[in-house]
Amino acid sequence: MARGGRKDQPIDRGSGPVAEFVDDLRRLRGELSLQEIGRRMRYHPSTLSRRLNPEEMPPLDFVRSYVTACDGDSVGWETRWRQIAGESPVEEPARRTSWRLPVAVGLALVVVVGGAGYLWLSGGRSGPAIAARASASPPVSPDSGFSWQVKNMYKQVTSREWTQQTDGDLEVWAKLACPSGMTEYWIALRPGGTSARFECNAWQVHTWAGLSAGRYNFELWKENDGRAVSGVGVVRSTSPIVQHTKAPPL
């Protein structure tokens, strides 16, 4: 296909499923140049070229973002990615053992203002929701929310738990500073809450509406690429809450 900017090197589709998958990703962008896709994803074109390597499976988070930038449907591509990777439909690639994991265990920390935080390395799941942009975090009262802070998160962390005393809505506000080329991270309410995608380097907020009274916490994760992020946030509920300092069972 005729496209502006740098040209792709031909891929031997017969060399394996990864090469075929990457070649199909390249074809997906059609007439769009790497520069345009990079602009949409906030990636440098050279980074895109490295990710679209027929000899290496690109990370799932990258595939989702790339397909979305190409105006494609990421659900089908995620299913295909998992089939090639040999993973079940509910697992993230971040669950794989990595040499970076001991670094994450040693350095990642969640600090909740007013109490101790803890780290919980479990499998993350991202959903279709997208957090809304916000100008700044709101004030929060101790009986209906709390502030939190993340320091040097390499993969995934979990907040303290709290009990929501009546039915109501819950907001999670966040602003994480990410290194160059990283554009997104995810937050999910546990148990049973859907996840939301947050953009880096800006205040974002997502609301989980109509929650039943009960005990909750949230998980926060990113692509396990060996780079750290840090930032702050706020949890705010329309219901009175009681905070807990004890970590849930691993």
C-alpha positions as CSV (number, residue, x, y, z in Angstrom):
1,M,0.0,0.0,0.0
2,A,1.2,3.5,-0.7
3,R,1.7,5.4,2.5
4,G,3.7,8.5,3.4
5,G,6.7,8.4,5.7
6,R,9.0,5.5,6.3
7,K,8.3,2.2,4.4
8,D,7.7,-1.1,6.0
9,Q,10.1,-4.0,5.3
10,P,8.2,-7.0,3.8
11,I,7.3,-9.7,6.3
12,D,7.4,-13.5,5.5
13,R,3.9,-14.5,6.7
14,G,4.8,-18.1,6.4
15,S,7.5,-17.8,9.2
16,G,4.9,-18.2,12.0
17,P,1.8,-16.9,13.6
18,V,3.6,-14.0,15.3
19,A,4.9,-12.7,11.9
20,E,1.4,-13.1,10.4
21,F,-0.2,-11.3,13.3
22,V,2.3,-8.4,13.1
23,D,1.9,-8.2,9.3
24,D,-1.9,-7.9,9.8
25,L,-1.4,-5.2,12.3
26,R,0.7,-3.3,9.8
27,R,-2.0,-3.7,7.1
28,L,-4.7,-2.5,9.5
29,R,-3.4,1.0,9.4
30,G,-4.1,1.2,5.6
31,E,-3.1,4.6,4.2
32,L,-2.2,6.0,7.6
33,S,1.5,6.7,8.1
34,L,3.5,5.6,11.1
35,Q,3.8,9.3,12.0
36,E,0.0,9.7,12.1
37,I,-0.5,6.5,14.2
38,G,2.3,7.6,16.5
39,R,0.7,11.0,16.9
40,R,-2.6,9.3,17.9
41,M,-0.9,6.9,20.3
42,R,1.6,9.5,21.5
43,Y,4.4,7.1,20.4
44,H,7.5,8.0,18.4
45,P,7.4,6.3,15.0
46,S,10.6,4.5,15.7
47,T,9.0,3.0,18.8
48,L,6.1,1.8,16.6
49,S,8.6,0.2,14.2
50,R,10.3,-1.7,17.1
51,R,6.9,-3.0,18.4
52,L,5.8,-4.1,14.9
53,N,8.7,-6.6,14.8
54,P,7.7,-10.0,13.1
55,E,10.1,-11.8,15.4
56,E,8.5,-10.7,18.7
57,M,4.9,-10.6,19.9
58,P,3.9,-7.0,20.7
59,P,2.5,-6.4,24.3
60,L,-1.3,-6.6,24.6
61,D,-1.6,-3.1,25.9
62,F,0.3,-1.9,22.8
63,V,-2.0,-3.9,20.5
64,R,-5.1,-2.5,22.1
65,S,-3.9,1.1,21.7
66,Y,-2.6,0.6,18.2
67,V,-5.8,-1.0,16.9
68,T,-7.8,1.8,18.5
69,A,-5.6,4.4,16.8
70,C,-6.3,2.6,13.5
71,D,-10.0,2.9,14.1
72,G,-10.3,-0.8,14.5
73,D,-12.1,-3.1,17.0
74,S,-9.6,-4.2,19.7
75,V,-11.8,-7.0,21.0
76,G,-11.2,-9.4,18.1
77,W,-7.5,-8.5,18.0
78,E,-7.2,-9.2,21.8
79,T,-8.8,-12.6,21.3
80,R,-6.4,-13.4,18.5
81,W,-3.4,-12.2,20.6
82,R,-4.4,-14.5,23.5
83,Q,-4.8,-17.5,21.2
84,I,-1.3,-17.0,19.8
85,A,0.2,-16.3,23.3
86,G,-1.6,-19.4,24.6
87,E,-3.4,-17.5,27.4
88,S,-6.9,-17.9,28.7
89,P,-9.5,-15.2,27.9
90,V,-9.3,-13.7,31.3
91,E,-5.5,-13.4,31.8
92,E,-3.2,-10.5,31.2
93,P,0.3,-11.1,29.8
94,A,1.6,-9.3,32.9
95,R,0.9,-12.5,34.9
96,R,3.9,-14.1,33.2
97,T,7.1,-14.5,35.2
98,S,9.6,-11.7,34.4
99,W,13.1,-10.8,35.5
100,R,11.7,-7.4,36.3
101,L,9.3,-8.7,38.9
102,P,11.7,-8.7,41.9
103,V,12.4,-5.1,41.1
104,A,8.7,-4.3,41.1
105,V,8.3,-6.1,44.4
106,G,11.2,-4.2,45.9
107,L,10.3,-0.7,44.7
108,A,6.6,-0.4,44.1
109,L,4.6,1.1,46.9
110,V,1.2,2.5,47.5
111,V,0.9,5.0,50.3
112,V,-2.6,6.1,51.4
113,V,-2.5,9.4,53.1
114,G,-3.3,8.9,56.8
115,G,-2.5,5.1,56.8
116,A,-0.3,2.4,55.5
117,G,-0.5,1.0,52.0
118,Y,0.5,-2.4,50.5
119,L,1.4,-4.1,47.3
120,W,-0.6,-6.9,45.7
121,L,0.7,-8.5,42.5
122,S,-2.3,-10.1,40.8
123,G,-3.6,-10.4,37.3
124,G,-5.1,-7.2,35.9
125,R,-8.0,-7.0,33.6
126,S,-8.8,-4.0,31.5
127,G,-12.2,-3.0,30.3
128,P,-13.8,-0.7,27.8
129,A,-14.5,2.3,30.0
130,I,-12.4,5.4,29.5
131,A,-11.8,7.8,32.4
132,A,-12.9,11.4,31.9
133,R,-10.5,14.4,32.0
134,A,-10.6,16.6,35.0
135,S,-8.9,19.9,36.0
136,A,-7.8,18.8,39.4
137,S,-8.7,16.5,42.3
138,P,-11.6,17.5,44.6
139,P,-11.5,18.1,48.3
140,V,-12.3,14.9,50.2
141,S,-13.8,14.3,53.7
142,P,-12.3,11.4,55.8
143,D,-15.8,10.0,56.3
144,S,-16.5,9.7,52.6
145,G,-13.1,9.2,50.9
146,F,-9.3,9.5,51.1
147,S,-6.2,10.6,49.2
148,W,-3.6,8.1,47.9
149,Q,-0.2,8.2,46.4
150,V,1.8,5.8,44.2
151,K,5.6,5.7,44.3
152,N,7.7,3.8,41.7
153,M,5.0,1.5,40.4
154,Y,6.6,-0.9,37.9
155,K,3.6,-3.2,37.3
156,Q,0.7,-3.3,39.6
157,V,-0.5,-2.1,43.1
158,T,-3.6,-2.4,45.2
159,S,-5.1,0.2,47.5
160,R,-6.2,-0.3,51.1
161,E,-9.7,-1.6,51.6
162,W,-12.7,0.4,52.8
163,T,-16.4,-0.5,53.7
164,Q,-19.1,1.5,51.9
165,Q,-21.9,1.6,54.4
166,T,-24.8,2.3,52.1
167,D,-25.5,2.0,48.4
168,G,-24.0,4.8,46.4
169,D,-21.5,6.0,43.7
170,L,-17.7,5.9,43.9
171,E,-15.2,8.1,42.1
172,V,-11.5,7.4,41.7
173,W,-9.4,10.4,40.6
174,A,-5.8,9.9,39.5
175,K,-2.8,11.7,38.0
176,L,0.2,9.5,37.2
177,A,3.5,10.9,35.7
178,C,4.7,8.4,33.0
179,P,7.9,8.2,31.1
180,S,8.2,9.2,27.4
181,G,6.2,6.8,25.1
182,M,3.9,5.5,27.9
183,T,0.3,6.8,27.5
184,E,-2.0,4.8,29.6
185,Y,-2.7,2.7,32.7
186,W,-5.8,1.0,34.2
187,I,-7.8,1.1,37.4
188,A,-10.3,-1.5,38.5
189,L,-12.7,-1.6,41.4
190,R,-12.6,-4.9,43.4
191,P,-14.5,-7.1,43.9
192,G,-16.5,-7.3,40.7
193,G,-16.0,-3.8,39.3
194,T,-15.2,-3.0,35.7
195,S,-11.9,-1.4,34.9
196,A,-11.2,2.0,33.3
197,R,-8.4,3.2,31.1
198,F,-6.6,6.4,32.4
199,E,-4.3,8.7,30.4
200,C,-0.9,9.6,31.7
201,N,0.2,13.0,32.9
202,A,-3.2,14.5,33.4
203,W,-6.0,14.4,36.0
204,Q,-8.6,11.8,35.1
205,V,-11.7,10.5,37.0
206,H,-13.9,7.5,36.6
207,T,-17.2,6.8,38.5
208,W,-18.6,3.4,39.4
209,A,-22.3,4.1,39.9
210,G,-24.9,2.2,41.9
211,L,-22.5,0.2,44.1
212,S,-24.1,-1.9,46.8
213,A,-22.9,-1.5,50.4
214,G,-19.9,-3.6,51.1
215,R,-16.1,-3.9,51.3
216,Y,-14.0,-2.7,48.3
217,N,-10.5,-1.8,47.1
218,F,-9.1,-0.8,43.8
219,E,-6.2,-2.2,41.6
220,L,-4.0,0.0,39.5
221,W,-1.7,-1.5,36.8
222,K,0.3,-0.7,33.7
223,E,2.3,-2.5,31.0
224,N,5.1,-4.5,32.6
225,D,7.9,-2.8,30.6
226,G,10.5,-2.2,33.4
227,R,9.7,1.5,33.8
228,A,8.2,3.1,36.9
229,V,5.4,5.6,37.3
230,S,4.4,7.7,40.3
231,G,1.5,9.9,41.1
232,V,-1.4,10.9,43.3
233,G,-5.2,10.4,43.5
234,V,-8.4,10.6,45.5
235,V,-11.2,8.1,46.3
236,R,-14.5,9.8,46.9
237,S,-17.9,8.2,47.7
238,T,-21.5,9.4,47.9
239,S,-21.9,7.0,50.8
240,P,-20.1,7.1,54.2
241,I,-17.1,4.8,54.2
242,V,-14.9,3.2,56.9
243,Q,-11.2,2.7,55.9
244,H,-9.3,-0.4,56.8
245,T,-5.5,-0.8,57.2
246,K,-5.2,-4.5,57.0
247,A,-4.3,-6.0,53.5
248,P,-6.6,-8.6,52.0
249,P,-5.4,-12.2,51.7
250,L,-3.0,-12.7,48.8
